Amino acid sequence: MLIVPVAALSLTGLIQAQEDQTNAILKPMFTVLHPKPDANLVQPAVKVPTWSGSYTYKGTEYSYVMVGKAPGSNATTTVPVYIIPVKIVIKTSTFDPSHVLTNGKTVVQNTVDSPLFDSTTTYVQGGVDVGTTQYIDAYQRANFWGKGAAHPNYHLLLGGPTVLAEQTLTPPASESSTGTAFGFTAGLVNINWFDSKVQSLITSLKIPADVFPIFLMYDVYLSNTSGLSGCCIGGYHSFTGIQGYAAAAYVDHVGAFAQDVEALSHEIAEWADDPETNNTDVPALCGEQGNDSRILEVGDPLEDNPNYGGYPYTVNGFQYTLQDLVTLPYFGAPPSTSVNKWFTFQGESLTVCQNGG
């Protein structure tokens, strides 16, 4: 697989690494993995539904594919979600999503109870009620409010989720380490090694093609180099050629990168708006750091914001952190596309591709 680091955060939260990473200076970031084409893949009869759209910016038409049905359809799409908890064992250190948090719930249960799956929060953006629903659905409704998402029956919902049996991975020393990140001991695992295991699990667990699999880690960051100097990746999403999937860290330390479900909110939103990791038809202004690595990534442009773009939402007595997300006008679509003509879900004032892609 090719690794495309879409954006990197500022050098806050430096890591003083242990073991083979002594004195490494590392950066928080998110990544998208593009699959290599496989001509031998047999496409299943039923997959996660997608729809196609386009917009014109400065005389050029840009197209995209997203999950669900078109906002103007006034139809609800529910995509089943499987959560696969992944316990990581690095030498004598174990990072286990069955860990019990201070609220008495496990990491897995607290994720299931979060606004990503809970539908009891009402989202009022700039005085406009975009729905009492899940966070990503509220975002997508706001994203296309002027294109039909204001219809009461338009929704993109996450079904379940179904929690599968926990899987244990024990990466070799050449692919893993531990380090002190943001004041706590984090596991560090090479993303190529990890992703190869994830793809094997999708096959061995016989996860259906019409399901969105999420691989949930606890206090573990990924690295984008074999030498592990490319940490810290809080999450990523990718595509098998048949279905999209995501992996994300749940970090239970206040103020840390990828705090609670922030990384997962980032990756689910980017899967929803780029399910096959090929929405590269965006204005050149959105190239990362001035180059031409363009992709429609809706979380990355806000990662440099305070708290990594995270906003607090309290559900079930717990304050969660959910990331702000850019809307399609950020990529050059007419401002009338989104609610209040906003360029982000939370209403940050930006210009087209101001922060790259």
C-alpha positions in Angstrom: 0.0 0.0 0.0 1.0 3.6 -0.6 1.0 5.8 2.4 -0.2 9.4 1.8 0.2 11.6 4.9 -2.5 14.1 4.3 -1.7 16.6 7.0 0.6 17.1 9.9 -0.1 19.1 13.1 2.2 21.6 14.8 5.0 20.2 17.0 2.9 20.3 20.2 3.1 17.2 22.3 6.6 16.2 21.5 7.5 12.6 22.3 10.6 11.5 24.1 10.6 8.0 22.9 11.9 5.0 24.8 13.7 1.9 23.5 14.8 2.2 19.8 13.3 5.7 19.5 15.5 7.6 21.9 15.5 11.4 21.3 13.1 11.2 18.3 11.0 14.3 17.6 7.5 13.2 16.4 4.4 14.8 15.2 0.6 14.2 15.6 -1.1 13.5 12.3 -3.8 11.6 10.4 -3.2 9.5 7.3 -5.1 8.0 4.4 -4.0 4.7 2.8 -4.7 4.3 -0.9 -5.1 0.7 -2.0 -3.2 -0.8 -4.9 -5.6 -1.8 -7.7 -6.4 -5.5 -7.8 -7.9 -6.6 -11.1 -8.8 -10.0 -9.6 -11.1 -8.6 -7.0 -14.7 -10.0 -7.4 -17.1 -7.2 -6.6 -20.0 -8.4 -4.3 -23.6 -8.0 -5.1 -24.2 -5.8 -2.1 -21.9 -3.1 -0.9 -22.1 0.1 1.1 -24.3 2.4 -1.0 -22.7 5.5 -2.5 -23.8 8.5 -4.6 -22.0 10.8 -7.0 -22.1 14.6 -7.2 -20.2 17.5 -8.6 -19.8 21.3 -8.4 -18.1 24.0 -10.4 -15.4 26.3 -9.0 -13.9 29.0 -11.2 -15.2 27.4 -14.4 -13.9 23.9 -13.6 -16.2 21.0 -12.6 -15.1 18.8 -9.7 -16.7 15.5 -8.9 -16.9 13.2 -5.9 -18.4 10.0 -4.5 -19.8 9.8 -1.0 -21.6 7.3 1.2 -25.3 7.0 1.3 -27.9 8.5 -1.0 -28.0 12.0 -2.5 -29.2 14.7 -0.1 -32.0 15.6 -2.4 -33.4 12.1 -2.3 -35.0 12.8 1.2 -34.0 9.2 2.0 -32.3 7.6 5.0 -29.2 5.3 4.6 -28.1 3.2 7.5 -24.7 1.6 7.2 -24.0 -1.3 9.7 -20.9 -0.8 11.7 -18.7 -3.5 13.2 -16.3 -2.4 15.9 -13.3 -4.7 16.3 -11.3 -3.9 19.5 -7.6 -4.5 19.0 -5.4 -5.2 22.0 -1.8 -4.4 21.3 1.0 -6.2 23.3 4.4 -4.6 23.0 7.0 -6.5 25.1 5.7 -6.2 28.7 3.2 -3.4 27.9 -0.4 -4.1 27.0 -2.8 -1.6 25.5 -6.3 -3.0 25.8 -9.7 -1.5 24.7 -11.3 -3.4 27.5 -9.6 -1.0 29.9 -12.1 0.5 32.3 -12.2 4.3 32.4 -12.9 6.6 35.3 -16.7 6.6 34.5 -16.8 2.8 35.0 -17.2 1.9 31.3 -14.7 0.2 29.1 -13.1 2.1 26.2 -15.3 0.1 23.8 -18.5 0.8 25.7 -17.7 4.5 26.0 -17.1 4.6 22.2 -20.5 2.9 21.6 -22.2 5.4 23.9 -20.6 8.4 22.2 -22.4 10.9 19.9 -21.0 9.0 17.0 -23.6 6.3 17.6 -26.0 7.9 20.1 -28.8 9.8 18.5 -30.1 12.0 21.4 -28.1 15.2 20.8 -29.7 18.1 19.0 -27.3 20.0 16.8 -28.1 23.7 16.4 -25.5 25.4 14.1 -25.7 29.1 13.9 -29.3 29.1 15.1 -30.4 26.3 12.6 -31.5 23.0 14.0 -29.9 20.4 11.7 -31.3 17.5 13.6 -31.4 15.4 16.7 -29.2 12.6 15.5 -25.7 11.2 15.4 -22.7 13.5 15.0 -21.7 12.5 11.5 -25.2 12.6 10.2 -25.7 16.1 11.7 -22.4 17.1 9.9 -23.5 15.7 6.6 -26.9 17.3 6.8 -25.2 20.7 7.5 -22.8 20.0 4.7 -25.5 19.7 2.1 -28.2 21.7 3.8 -28.8 23.8 0.7 -28.8 20.8 -1.6 -31.7 18.9 -0.1 -30.4 17.7 3.3 -32.8 20.0 5.0 -35.5 17.5 4.1 -36.5 15.7 7.3 -35.9 12.2 6.0 -32.4 12.6 4.7 -29.9 10.9 7.0 -26.7 9.0 6.9 -26.7 6.8 10.0 -24.3 4.3 11.5 -26.1 1.1 12.4 -25.5 -0.8 15.6 -22.7 -0.9 16.2 -22.0 -4.6 16.5 -18.9 -5.2 18.7 -16.9 -8.2 17.6 -14.6 -10.3 19.7 -11.4 -8.5 20.7 -8.3 -9.3 18.6 -4.8 -9.4 20.0 -1.8 -8.2 18.0 1.8 -8.6 19.1 4.0 -6.6 16.8 7.6 -7.6 16.6 10.2 -5.2 18.1 11.2 -4.1 14.6 7.7 -2.7 14.1 6.8 -1.4 17.6 7.9 0.5 20.7 6.6 2.5 23.5 7.1 6.2 24.2 6.0 9.0 26.5 3.5 11.0 24.6 1.6 14.0 26.1 2.7 12.8 29.5 1.5 9.2 29.2 3.0 6.0 28.0 1.7 5.2 24.5 2.2 2.2 22.3 3.8 2.9 18.9 3.2 0.5 16.0 4.2 0.7 12.3 1.1 1.4 10.2 2.1 -0.9 7.3 2.5 -3.8 9.7 -0.8 -2.9 11.4 -2.7 -2.4 8.2 -1.6 -5.8 6.9 -3.1 -7.4 10.0 -6.3 -5.4 9.7 -6.9 -6.5 6.1 -6.3 -10.1 7.1 -8.9 -9.7 9.9 -11.4 -8.3 7.5 -11.1 -11.5 5.6 -10.7 -14.0 8.5 -13.7 -12.5 10.4 -15.8 -12.6 7.2 -16.9 -9.1 7.5 -19.6 -8.4 4.9 -19.0 -5.9 2.2 -22.0 -3.8 3.2 -20.5 -3.1 6.6 -18.2 -0.4 7.8 -15.5 -2.0 10.0 -13.7 0.1 12.6 -10.6 -1.1 14.4 -10.4 0.5 17.8 -7.1 0.8 19.7 -6.4 2.2 23.2 -3.5 4.6 23.9 -1.7 3.4 20.7 -0.4 5.6 17.9 0.7 4.4 14.5 3.9 5.4 12.7 4.4 5.9 8.9 8.0 4.7 8.6 9.6 1.4 9.3 12.0 3.1 11.7 9.0 4.3 13.7 10.2 7.9 13.5 6.9 8.9 11.7 4.7 8.8 14.8 2.1 9.9 15.8 -0.9 8.8 13.6 -4.1 8.9 15.5 -6.1 7.2 12.9 -6.6 6.4 9.2 -9.1 5.2 6.7 -8.6 3.1 3.6 -10.4 0.9 1.0 -9.9 -2.8 0.3 -11.2 -2.4 -3.3 -14.5 -3.6 -2.0 -15.2 -1.7 1.2 -13.9 1.2 3.2 -12.6 0.7 6.7 -11.0 2.8 9.5 -8.7 2.5 12.5 -8.5 4.9 15.3 -6.9 5.4 18.7 -8.9 6.1 21.8 -6.7 8.1 24.2 -8.0 8.7 27.7 -5.8 11.6 28.7 -7.3 15.1 28.7 -5.8 17.4 26.2 -3.8 14.7 24.4 -3.9 14.1 20.7 -6.8 11.7 19.7 -8.6 12.3 23.0 -11.5 9.8 23.4 -13.4 9.6 20.1 -11.9 12.7 18.4 -9.7 10.6 16.0 -12.7 8.3 15.3 -14.9 11.2 14.5 -12.3 12.4 12.1 -12.0 9.1 10.3 -15.7 8.3 10.1 -16.4 11.7 8.5 -13.6 11.2 6.0 -14.8 7.8 5.1 -18.3 9.2 4.6 -17.1 11.8 2.2 -14.3 9.8 0.6 -15.3 6.1 1.0 -13.0 4.8 -1.7 -10.1 7.1 -0.9 -10.1 8.5 -4.5 -11.9 11.8 -4.2 -8.8 13.6 -5.6 -10.7 15.9 -7.9 -10.4 19.1 -5.8 -8.9 22.5 -6.6 -5.1 22.7 -6.7 -5.2 25.1 -3.8 -6.1 22.1 -1.6 -2.8 20.4 -2.3 -1.0 19.6 1.0 1.6 22.2 1.9 1.5 23.6 -1.7 2.1 20.3 -3.5 -0.3 18.4 -5.6 -1.3 15.6 -3.2 -5.0 16.7 -3.4 -7.8 14.8 -1.7 -11.2 15.6 -0.3 -10.3 15.2 3.4 -12.7 17.0 5.6 -10.9 16.7 9.0 -7.3 17.5 8.1 -7.6 21.2 7.3 -8.7 21.9 11.0 -6.1 19.8 12.8 -3.9 22.8 13.6 -6.7 24.4 15.5 -6.7 24.6 19.3 -7.5 21.2 20.8 -6.8 19.7 17.3 -10.1 21.1 16.1 -12.0 19.3 18.9 -15.3 20.4 20.4 -16.9 19.1 23.6 -20.2 17.3 23.7 -21.7 15.7 26.8 -23.7 12.5 26.3 -24.6 9.9 28.9 -22.8 11.9 31.6 -19.4 11.9 29.7 -17.8 14.8 27.9 -16.6 13.7 24.5 -14.3 15.4 22.1 -15.5 15.6 18.5 -13.6 17.2 15.7 -14.9 20.1 13.6 -15.1 19.3 9.9 -14.9 21.4 6.8 -17.9 21.5 4.5 -17.9 21.2 0.7 -17.7 25.0 0.1 -14.2 24.8 1.6 -13.3 22.8 -1.5 -14.8 25.4 -3.8 -18.5 24.4 -3.9 -21.0 27.3 -3.8 -21.4 28.6 -0.2 -25.2 28.0 -0.5 -24.4 24.3 -0.4 -24.0 24.3 3.4 -26.0 25.5 6.4 -25.5 29.2 6.9 -23.0 29.2 4.0 -20.5 27.9 6.6 -17.1 26.5 5.6 -17.0 24.2 8.7 -19.6 22.4 10.8 -18.8 24.7 13.7 -18.8 27.9 11.7 -15.1 28.8 11.5 -14.4 31.6 9.0 -12.2 30.3 6.2 -11.6 30.8 2.5 -11.4 28.1 -0.2 -8.6 25.6 0.6 -7.1 28.1 3.1 -5.4 25.3 5.1 -4.7 23.0 2.2 -6.2 19.5 2.1 
